[in-house]
Amino acid sequence: LDLVEDPEDNKILESAVAANADFLITSDNHLLKLEKYQEIKIVTPAEFWRYYEDDGESGWMKWLKQFVG
């Protein structure tokens, strides 16, 4: 991929695509400018927190169970 100015950032984005990620959590402004790539939401750590915080504890528990397995 060659979507952002920094070649190293492109590698991170490629990794997220290869992993079929739902989110790319970053503080990198080059990546954040994209906001979304394919179906991957590119968000700050605080934005990611808010996605699940709004669902209360059940939202976090659901995410944790998906993450841990």
GROMACS elastic network, one bead per residue, 0.5 to 0.9 nm:
[ bonds ]
;  ai    aj funct       b0    kb
    1     4     6  0.85844   500
    1     7     6  0.87536   500
    1    10     6  0.58645   500
    1    11     6  0.75403   500
    1    13     6  0.78247   500
    1    14     6  0.65581   500
    2     5     6  0.78031   500
    2     6     6  0.87375   500
    2     7     6  0.72409   500
    2    10     6  0.60500   500
    2    11     6  0.89719   500
    3     6     6  0.87270   500
    3     7     6  0.87326   500
    3     9     6  0.87680   500
    3    10     6  0.65135   500
    3    13     6  0.88527   500
    3    31     6  0.88663   500
    3    34     6  0.86347   500
    4     7     6  0.71232   500
    4     9     6  0.67586   500
    4    10     6  0.62179   500
    4    30     6  0.60790   500
    4    31     6  0.68763   500
    4    33     6  0.89173   500
    4    34     6  0.83983   500
    5     8     6  0.88797   500
    5     9     6  0.78222   500
    5    10     6  0.81642   500
    5    30     6  0.70216   500
    6     9     6  0.52989   500
    6    10     6  0.66871   500
    6    30     6  0.75180   500
    7    10     6  0.50717   500
    7    11     6  0.66129   500
    8    11     6  0.51513   500
    8    12     6  0.66524   500
    8    13     6  0.89330   500
    9    12     6  0.50725   500
    9    13     6  0.63629   500
    9    14     6  0.86368   500
    9    28     6  0.82616   500
    9    30     6  0.75137   500
    9    31     6  0.68813   500
   10    13     6  0.50526   500
   10    14     6  0.61197   500
   10    15     6  0.86204   500
   10    31     6  0.84322   500
   11    15     6  0.62020   500
   11    16     6  0.87204   500
   12    15     6  0.50995   500
   12    16     6  0.63911   500
   12    17     6  0.87904   500
   12    24     6  0.86860   500
   13    16     6  0.50951   500
   13    17     6  0.63120   500
   13    18     6  0.86602   500
   13    24     6  0.77925   500
   13    31     6  0.79878   500
   13    37     6  0.83635   500
   14    17     6  0.50925   500
   14    18     6  0.61321   500
   14    19     6  0.85746   500
   15    18     6  0.50381   500
   15    19     6  0.60892   500
   15    20     6  0.85913   500
   15    21     6  0.86499   500
   16    19     6  0.51141   500
   16    20     6  0.62060   500
   16    21     6  0.52570   500
   16    22     6  0.82463   500
   16    23     6  0.78925   500
   16    24     6  0.66117   500
   16    40     6  0.76999   500
   17    20     6  0.51266   500
   17    21     6  0.63009   500
   17    37     6  0.85956   500
   17    38     6  0.82363   500
   17    39     6  0.89261   500
   17    40     6  0.76325   500
   18    21     6  0.77721   500
   19    22     6  0.89909   500
   20    39     6  0.87398   500
   20    40     6  0.80260   500
   21    24     6  0.70074   500
   21    39     6  0.82908   500
   21    40     6  0.61748   500
   21    41     6  0.86362   500
   22    39     6  0.67402   500
   22    41     6  0.62844   500
   22    42     6  0.87923   500
   23    36     6  0.87990   500
   23    39     6  0.85116   500
   23    40     6  0.51852   500
   23    42     6  0.58212   500
   23    43     6  0.71064   500
   23    48     6  0.80151   500
   24    31     6  0.88255   500
   24    36     6  0.88513   500
   24    40     6  0.66233   500
   24    41     6  0.61597   500
   24    43     6  0.62808   500
   24    44     6  0.83434   500
   25    32     6  0.89785   500
   25    41     6  0.83151   500
   25    42     6  0.60567   500
   25    43     6  0.51344   500
   25    44     6  0.54280   500
   25    45     6  0.57318   500
   25    47     6  0.86143   500
   25    48     6  0.69918   500
   26    29     6  0.82561   500
   26    31     6  0.75447   500
   26    32     6  0.72945   500
   26    42     6  0.72331   500
   26    43     6  0.61892   500
   26    44     6  0.51037   500
   26    45     6  0.64666   500
   27    30     6  0.89472   500
   27    31     6  0.81316   500
   27    32     6  0.72147   500
   27    43     6  0.78407   500
   27    44     6  0.54732   500
   27    45     6  0.73427   500
   28    31     6  0.56126   500
   28    32     6  0.61630   500
   28    33     6  0.87895   500
   28    44     6  0.83795   500
   29    33     6  0.60760   500
   29    34     6  0.89595   500
   30    33     6  0.55344   500
   30    34     6  0.73941   500
   31    34     6  0.55999   500
   31    35     6  0.73254   500
   31    36     6  0.88511   500
   31    42     6  0.69896   500
   31    43     6  0.87098   500
   32    35     6  0.52938   500
   32    36     6  0.81780   500
   32    42     6  0.58624   500
   32    43     6  0.63457   500
   32    44     6  0.75201   500
   33    36     6  0.85362   500
   33    42     6  0.85090   500
   34    37     6  0.67357   500
   34    41     6  0.89512   500
   34    42     6  0.71103   500
   35    40     6  0.85978   500
   35    41     6  0.62233   500
   35    43     6  0.67951   500
   36    39     6  0.67327   500
   36    40     6  0.54983   500
   36    42     6  0.52516   500
   36    43     6  0.84018   500
   37    40     6  0.52064   500
   37    41     6  0.67276   500
   37    42     6  0.74555   500
   38    41     6  0.83239   500
   42    48     6  0.89931   500
   43    46     6  0.79374   500
   43    47     6  0.57443   500
   43    48     6  0.61629   500
   44    47     6  0.51555   500
   44    48     6  0.62734   500
   44    49     6  0.86762   500
   45    48     6  0.51086   500
   45    49     6  0.62482   500
   45    50     6  0.88221   500
   46    49     6  0.50765   500
   46    50     6  0.64284   500
   46    51     6  0.89986   500
   47    50     6  0.51325   500
   47    51     6  0.65766   500
   48    51     6  0.52942   500
   48    52     6  0.71884   500
   48    53     6  0.87352   500
   49    52     6  0.57328   500
   49    53     6  0.58713   500
   49    54     6  0.87421   500
   49    60     6  0.89630   500
   50    54     6  0.60608   500
   50    55     6  0.88145   500
   51    54     6  0.62258   500
   51    55     6  0.77245   500
   51    59     6  0.85406   500
   52    55     6  0.53990   500
   52    56     6  0.69850   500
   52    57     6  0.82334   500
   52    58     6  0.85829   500
   52    59     6  0.51033   500
   52    60     6  0.56190   500
   52    62     6  0.89145   500
   52    63     6  0.76369   500
   53    56     6  0.52450   500
   53    57     6  0.72769   500
   53    59     6  0.67479   500
   53    60     6  0.69190   500
   54    57     6  0.87850   500
   54    59     6  0.74733   500
   55    58     6  0.62364   500
   55    60     6  0.74078   500
   56    59     6  0.54761   500
   56    60     6  0.69049   500
   56    61     6  0.89352   500
   57    60     6  0.51908   500
   57    61     6  0.60838   500
   57    62     6  0.85014   500
   58    61     6  0.50329   500
   58    62     6  0.60135   500
   58    63     6  0.85679   500
   59    62     6  0.51826   500
   59    63     6  0.62988   500
   59    64     6  0.86566   500
   60    63     6  0.50491   500
   60    64     6  0.60221   500
   60    65     6  0.85343   500
   61    64     6  0.50085   500
   61    65     6  0.60857   500
   61    66     6  0.85759   500
   62    65     6  0.52519   500
   62    66     6  0.63257   500
   62    67     6  0.86683   500
   63    66     6  0.51345   500
   63    67     6  0.61056   500
   63    68     6  0.85868   500
   64    68     6  0.59152   500
   64    69     6  0.80016   500
   65    68     6  0.52595   500
   65    69     6  0.54452   500
   66    69     6  0.52075   500
